């Protein structure tokens, strides 16, 4: 069964403690499903692939602490730093208006009818998502991904139209 699209669902930030736990920055809205004990995560790290079985997962300071069956100690856990976990999209019952990061990355940003930049990434914070945008000329700005500022996303056209408050693009 092949999946065309795989989403990044998390990234190992660092090891935690001496028993081989790792701190994972979660980039999915379904961590309870994605990181359930017994599940197997497919991880990619520069030139290496990992298939890791989740023994336990618990919330810790806005991130997850995960214990993998294959990781016995801190030294082995340290070697996972930077590993990115990927999974196919979950089949959604309700057709919500949410977007996956990969759908937003690469969108051209339109402001006042002009193409002013491109979305390079999506940050996930406690207050919601923020678009990392590289403006023409190379300067980077952060744009809160809220309807009042980004009222229109057209995936087919590859654009997001913004109506930023005065000064936002100058920050």
C-alpha positions as CSV (number, residue, x, y, z in Angstrom):
1,X,0.0,0.0,0.0
2,X,1.8,3.2,-1.1
3,X,0.9,6.6,0.0
4,X,1.7,9.5,-2.2
5,X,1.8,12.1,0.6
6,X,3.5,11.7,3.9
7,X,3.3,14.4,6.6
8,X,5.9,15.2,9.1
9,X,4.3,14.5,12.5
10,X,7.2,15.2,14.8
11,X,10.9,15.7,15.3
12,X,13.3,14.5,17.9
13,X,14.7,17.6,19.7
14,X,17.0,15.9,22.2
15,X,17.3,13.0,24.7
16,X,15.7,13.2,28.1
17,X,17.0,11.5,31.3
18,X,19.1,8.3,31.4
19,X,16.5,5.7,30.3
20,X,16.5,6.5,26.6
21,X,13.5,8.8,26.4
22,X,13.5,11.5,23.7
23,X,11.8,14.9,23.6
24,X,9.7,15.1,20.4
25,X,8.3,18.4,19.0
26,X,4.9,17.4,17.7
27,X,3.7,18.8,14.3
28,X,0.4,16.9,14.1
29,X,-3.0,17.8,15.5
30,X,-3.6,14.2,16.5
31,X,-0.7,13.3,18.8
32,X,-2.9,10.8,20.8
33,X,-3.3,8.8,17.6
34,X,0.1,9.3,16.0
35,X,2.2,8.6,19.1
36,X,0.1,5.9,20.8
37,X,2.0,3.1,22.6
38,X,2.5,0.1,20.4
39,X,2.6,2.2,17.3
40,X,5.6,2.1,14.9
41,X,7.1,5.4,13.7
42,X,9.0,5.8,10.5
43,X,11.9,8.2,11.1
44,X,14.3,9.9,8.7
45,X,17.6,11.4,9.7
46,X,20.4,12.5,7.4
47,X,21.1,9.4,5.4
48,X,19.4,7.0,7.8
49,X,16.0,5.5,8.2
50,X,14.6,4.3,11.6
51,X,11.6,2.2,12.4
52,X,10.8,2.6,16.1
53,X,8.2,1.1,18.3
54,X,6.6,3.4,20.9
55,X,6.7,1.9,24.4
56,X,5.3,5.0,26.2
57,X,4.5,8.7,25.4
58,X,3.7,11.5,27.8
59,X,3.2,15.2,27.6
60,X,6.1,17.4,28.9
61,X,6.4,21.2,28.7
62,X,4.3,21.4,25.4
63,X,6.2,18.5,23.8
64,X,6.1,14.7,24.1
65,X,8.5,12.5,25.9
66,X,8.7,9.2,24.1
67,X,10.3,5.9,25.1
68,X,11.0,3.6,22.1
69,X,11.5,-0.2,22.6
70,X,14.7,-0.1,20.5
71,X,16.4,2.7,22.5
72,X,17.8,1.4,25.8
73,X,19.8,4.4,27.0
74,X,20.7,8.1,26.8
75,X,23.6,7.6,24.4
76,X,21.4,5.8,21.9
77,X,18.7,8.4,22.4
78,X,21.2,11.2,21.7
79,X,21.9,9.5,18.3
80,X,18.3,10.2,17.3
81,X,18.5,14.0,17.6
82,X,17.1,15.6,14.5
83,X,15.1,12.5,13.4
84,X,11.9,13.5,11.6
85,X,8.9,11.2,11.8
86,X,6.5,10.9,8.9
87,X,3.1,9.2,8.4
88,X,0.4,9.2,5.8
89,X,-2.5,11.7,6.3
90,X,-5.3,10.4,8.6
91,X,-8.6,9.9,6.9
92,X,-10.8,12.7,8.2
93,X,-14.5,12.1,8.7
94,X,-15.3,15.8,8.8
95,X,-14.2,18.1,6.0
96,X,-12.6,20.8,8.1
97,X,-10.9,23.9,6.8
98,X,-7.5,22.9,8.2
99,X,-4.4,22.6,6.1
100,X,-1.4,20.4,6.4
101,X,2.0,22.0,6.6
102,X,3.1,20.6,3.2
103,X,0.1,22.2,1.6
104,X,1.0,25.7,2.9
105,X,4.8,25.5,2.3
106,X,5.7,27.0,-1.1
107,X,2.5,29.0,-1.4
108,X,3.0,32.5,-3.0
109,X,1.9,35.3,-0.7
110,X,-0.4,37.9,-2.3
111,X,-0.9,41.3,-0.6
112,X,-2.8,44.2,-2.3
113,X,-2.8,42.3,-5.6
114,X,1.0,41.8,-5.6
115,X,3.1,38.7,-5.2
116,X,5.3,39.6,-2.2
117,X,6.9,36.3,-1.1
118,X,6.7,32.6,-0.4
119,X,5.8,30.4,2.6
120,X,8.9,28.6,3.7
121,X,7.6,26.8,6.8
122,X,4.9,26.6,9.4
123,X,5.5,27.1,13.2
124,X,3.2,25.5,15.7
125,X,2.8,27.3,18.9
126,X,0.4,27.5,21.8
127,X,-1.5,30.4,20.2
128,X,-1.8,28.5,16.8
129,X,0.1,28.4,13.6
130,X,2.5,31.0,12.2
131,X,3.7,31.2,8.6
132,X,7.4,31.7,8.0
133,X,7.4,33.9,4.9
134,X,10.5,34.9,2.8
135,X,9.7,38.3,1.2
136,X,11.1,39.3,-2.2
137,X,14.6,40.5,-1.4
138,X,15.2,37.7,1.1
139,X,13.9,39.2,4.4
140,X,11.9,36.8,6.6
141,X,8.7,37.7,8.4
142,X,6.3,35.7,10.6
143,X,2.6,36.0,9.8
144,X,0.0,34.6,12.2
145,X,-2.1,32.0,10.3
146,X,-5.5,33.4,11.4
147,X,-8.5,34.2,9.2
148,X,-8.3,37.9,9.9
149,X,-4.8,38.1,8.4
150,X,-4.9,35.2,5.9
151,X,-8.5,35.3,4.7
152,X,-7.9,33.2,1.6
153,X,-5.8,30.2,0.7
154,X,-6.1,28.8,-2.8
155,X,-4.3,25.5,-3.0
156,X,-5.0,25.1,-6.7
157,X,-3.6,28.5,-7.6
158,X,-0.7,28.0,-5.0
159,X,-1.5,31.3,-3.3
160,X,-2.4,32.7,0.1
161,X,-3.9,36.2,0.2
162,X,-3.0,38.3,3.3
163,X,-4.5,41.4,4.8
164,X,-1.9,42.2,7.5
165,X,-2.4,44.9,10.1
166,X,-0.2,48.0,9.5
167,X,3.4,47.4,10.4
168,X,3.3,43.5,10.4
169,X,5.5,43.2,7.3
170,X,8.0,45.7,8.7
171,X,8.7,43.7,11.8
